[in-house]
């Protein structure tokens, strides 16, 4: 079983590569659970089944509220001696101590986090000064390297290796223990999001890709259907990166910044 969360397509791509390598067609999109509130969902495992989570690193930690979401899942017939639980993170650079957060979430849903790996994928965070998407050369380099990296990870998962093999980077404790909670609490507001009415084509793509269902098209006084954000944002930037006309901006933060999403 492969459970993934993806906003711009990087983690979905890695999940699909894992599915092929592990010969596992049971793929679960975790975005659907963001709309279910406190509802508990259960999965019945078979003997020796592998449970593999795939999601991106957000500010050296798990995407906002994903730990709570995962902690509410239940896995029937789980046996720590028969079932193997792995994590594959996608990150632009370093992962910090995200794997430790994941292991804590695993414990809450009754699983033991056995192994964690990371794969470098194109950067998507653009909201702070100095942060932008990767250039074309680096993007191509990461995407070209991903299949062989996932192939290696797949074999290690098959061999049921245990341990944290993610790339922590420098000052990982500071980043994940101090910067991450500060970022999640104070820097995930959707208030700066704006949409240019002159270029918006009212396609609704932003509504469709938002994981939390936070965006709705609402009619303005001029009769235009423009996106409005309603306070349940995780700053995944799916709306920004998927907008086909570059109509969505995050205040002035994204001016002259690039966009990226995996095809």
C-alpha positions in Angstrom: 0.0 0.0 0.0 1.3 3.4 -1.0 -0.2 6.5 0.7 0.9 9.9 -0.8 0.3 13.6 -0.4 1.3 15.8 -3.3 0.4 19.5 -4.1 2.6 20.2 -7.2 3.0 16.6 -8.4 6.6 15.7 -7.2 5.4 13.3 -4.6 2.8 11.8 -6.8 5.4 11.1 -9.4 7.6 9.3 -6.8 4.6 7.4 -5.5 3.9 6.2 -9.0 7.6 5.1 -9.5 7.4 3.2 -6.2 4.1 1.6 -7.2 5.8 0.2 -10.3 9.0 -0.9 -8.5 7.1 -2.6 -5.7 4.5 -4.0 -8.0 1.9 -2.4 -5.7 -1.2 -1.0 -7.3 -2.9 0.0 -4.1 -2.3 3.8 -4.1 -4.1 6.1 -1.8 -4.2 9.9 -2.3 -4.1 11.4 1.2 -5.5 14.8 -0.1 -9.0 13.3 0.0 -8.8 12.9 3.8 -8.4 16.6 4.4 -12.1 17.0 3.6 -13.3 14.4 6.1 -12.6 16.2 9.3 -12.3 13.9 12.3 -13.7 10.9 10.5 -11.5 7.8 11.0 -10.6 5.7 7.9 -9.4 2.1 8.2 -7.4 -0.1 5.9 -7.1 -3.8 6.2 -3.6 -5.1 5.6 -2.6 -8.4 4.3 0.3 -10.5 5.7 3.7 -9.1 4.9 2.2 -6.1 3.2 4.4 -3.0 3.0 2.9 0.4 4.0 4.8 3.2 2.2 4.1 6.9 2.8 5.2 9.6 0.3 5.0 13.3 0.9 7.0 16.6 0.5 9.0 18.4 3.2 7.5 21.8 4.1 9.9 24.0 6.0 11.9 21.1 7.3 8.8 19.2 8.6 5.6 17.6 7.6 3.0 19.5 5.6 0.5 21.4 7.8 -1.9 19.1 9.6 -0.7 16.0 7.8 0.6 14.4 11.0 -2.8 14.8 12.6 -4.5 13.3 9.5 -2.2 10.3 9.4 -2.5 9.8 13.2 -6.3 9.4 12.7 -5.9 6.5 10.2 -6.2 2.9 11.3 -4.6 -0.2 9.9 -6.3 -3.5 10.6 -4.3 -6.8 10.8 -1.1 -4.9 11.3 1.8 -6.8 12.9 5.1 -5.1 13.3 7.0 -8.4 12.7 5.1 -9.1 9.4 4.4 -5.6 8.0 7.0 -3.1 7.0 6.4 0.7 7.2 8.5 3.1 5.1 8.6 6.7 4.2 9.9 8.4 1.1 10.2 12.2 1.4 10.5 14.6 -1.6 12.6 17.7 -0.8 14.2 20.5 -2.7 17.2 20.5 -0.5 17.4 19.0 3.1 14.7 17.3 5.0 15.6 18.3 8.6 14.1 15.9 11.1 10.9 15.3 9.2 11.3 11.6 9.5 11.2 11.9 13.3 7.9 13.7 13.1 6.6 11.0 10.8 7.6 8.2 13.3 5.6 10.0 16.0 2.6 10.2 13.7 3.0 6.5 12.9 2.9 5.6 16.6 -0.4 7.5 17.0 -2.0 5.3 14.3 -0.5 2.1 15.7 2.3 1.6 13.2 6.1 1.4 13.7 8.0 3.7 11.3 10.7 1.3 10.1 12.6 3.2 7.4 12.7 6.7 5.9 14.4 7.9 2.7 14.5 11.1 0.8 14.6 12.1 -2.9 15.6 15.5 -4.2 13.0 17.0 -6.5 12.5 20.5 -7.9 12.0 23.3 -5.4 8.5 24.8 -5.2 8.7 27.3 -2.3 8.8 30.9 -3.5 7.3 33.0 -0.8 10.3 34.3 1.1 13.2 36.4 -0.3 16.0 34.2 -1.7 13.6 31.3 -2.4 12.6 30.4 -5.9 12.1 27.5 -8.2 15.2 25.7 -9.5 16.6 26.8 -12.9 16.0 24.5 -15.9 19.3 22.8 -15.6 18.9 21.8 -11.9 15.3 20.9 -12.4 16.2 18.5 -15.2 19.1 17.1 -13.2 16.8 16.3 -10.3 14.1 14.8 -12.4 16.6 12.7 -14.4 18.1 11.3 -11.2 14.9 10.5 -9.5 14.1 7.1 -11.2 17.4 5.5 -10.3 17.2 6.9 -6.7 13.7 5.4 -6.3 14.9 2.2 -7.8 17.5 1.9 -5.1 15.0 2.9 -2.4 12.6 0.3 -3.7 15.2 -2.5 -3.3 16.0 -1.3 0.2 12.3 -1.3 1.1 12.0 -4.8 -0.4 14.9 -5.9 1.8 13.1 -4.3 4.8 16.0 -2.1 5.9 15.4 -0.1 9.0 16.7 3.3 9.9 16.5 7.0 9.0 18.3 7.5 5.7 17.0 10.9 4.8 19.3 13.8 4.1 19.0 15.9 7.3 21.2 18.8 6.2 22.9 21.2 8.6 21.3 22.5 11.8 18.4 20.0 11.4 17.3 20.3 15.0 17.1 24.1 14.8 15.2 24.0 11.6 12.7 21.3 12.6 12.3 22.1 16.2 12.3 25.9 16.1 11.8 27.3 12.6 9.2 24.7 11.5 6.7 25.3 14.3 7.1 29.1 14.0 6.5 28.8 10.3 3.4 26.6 10.6 1.9 29.0 13.2 2.7 32.4 11.7 3.6 32.0 8.1 0.9 29.9 6.4 -1.7 32.6 6.1 -3.7 32.8 2.8 -4.5 36.5 3.3 -1.8 37.8 0.9 -3.1 35.6 -2.0 -4.6 37.8 -4.8 -5.9 37.0 -8.3 -5.5 39.4 -11.2 -9.0 39.9 -12.7 -7.6 41.0 -16.0 -5.8 37.7 -16.7 -7.9 35.2 -14.8 -9.8 32.9 -17.2 -12.2 31.6 -14.5 -11.0 28.0 -15.2 -11.3 26.8 -11.6 -8.0 25.0 -11.7 -7.0 26.6 -8.3 -10.2 25.2 -6.8 -9.5 21.7 -8.1 -5.9 21.4 -7.0 -6.3 22.9 -3.4 -5.8 20.0 -1.0 -7.9 21.4 1.8 -10.8 22.7 -0.3 -9.9 26.2 0.8 -10.6 28.0 -2.5 -13.9 28.8 -4.1 -14.8 30.8 -7.1 -17.0 33.7 -6.1 -18.8 36.3 -8.2 -17.6 39.9 -8.0 -19.7 43.0 -8.4 -18.4 43.1 -12.0 -19.8 39.6 -12.6 -16.4 37.8 -12.7 -15.8 34.5 -11.0 -12.5 34.9 -9.1 -10.9 32.6 -6.5 -11.3 33.5 -2.8 -9.3 31.9 0.0 -11.1 31.0 3.2 -8.4 30.6 5.9 -7.6 26.9 5.8 -4.4 27.2 3.8 -1.3 25.0 4.2 0.9 27.1 1.9 1.5 24.2 -0.5 1.2 26.7 -3.3 -0.7 24.3 -5.6 -2.9 27.2 -6.7 0.0 29.4 -7.5 2.0 26.9 -9.4 -1.0 25.4 -11.4 -2.5 28.7 -12.5 -2.3 28.5 -16.3 -2.2 32.3 -16.8 0.0 33.3 -13.8 -3.0 35.3 -12.4 -2.4 34.2 -8.8 0.2 36.0 -6.7 1.1 36.0 -3.0 1.2 39.8 -2.5 4.6 41.1 -3.7 6.4 38.0 -2.6 6.0 36.1 -5.8 6.6 38.9 -8.3 9.3 37.8 -10.8 9.3 34.3 -9.2 8.9 31.2 -11.3 6.2 28.5 -11.3 6.6 24.7 -11.4 4.5 21.6 -11.3 5.2 18.1 -12.4 3.4 17.3 -15.6 
